[in-house]
Amino acid sequence: MATKDERGRAGEERAARHLTERGYDILDRNWRHRQGEIDIVAGTRDELVIVEVKTRRSDGFGHPFEAVDDRKRDRLWRLACAWIAAYPERVRGRRVRLDVIGITGDDVATARVEHIEDLR
């Protein structure tokens, strides 16, 4: 059985594949800052997307999206601002948004993938 960290990394890998299959470029992964970590920074020609990934075996302790409350959302926006300050040349002309990808199932490879775009 995979540890929580291994499962989380597998979920992030699955989320990255989900994004690239839909035409996103992966710009950064597991970007760390003193305020926290951004799981994935992805982009299209017009958008920069900060992605939080939540991986769960089941909905038994709540849906993965429930883990992204107002406090977490606010921290992700602060992290987005920090990433933008660090890489301003990668943002020019792009709209910035926050997405959440939830992965639910025993086997991450075949688990259900749900994607909320533009979490507000």
Secondary structure, DSSP 8 states (H G I E B T S, - for coil): ---HHHHHHHHHHHHHHHHHHTT-EEEEEEEEETTEEEEEEEE-SSEEEEEEEEEES-STT--GGGG--HHHHHHHHHHHHHHHHH-GGGTTT-EEEEEEEEEESSSTTTSEEEEE-S--
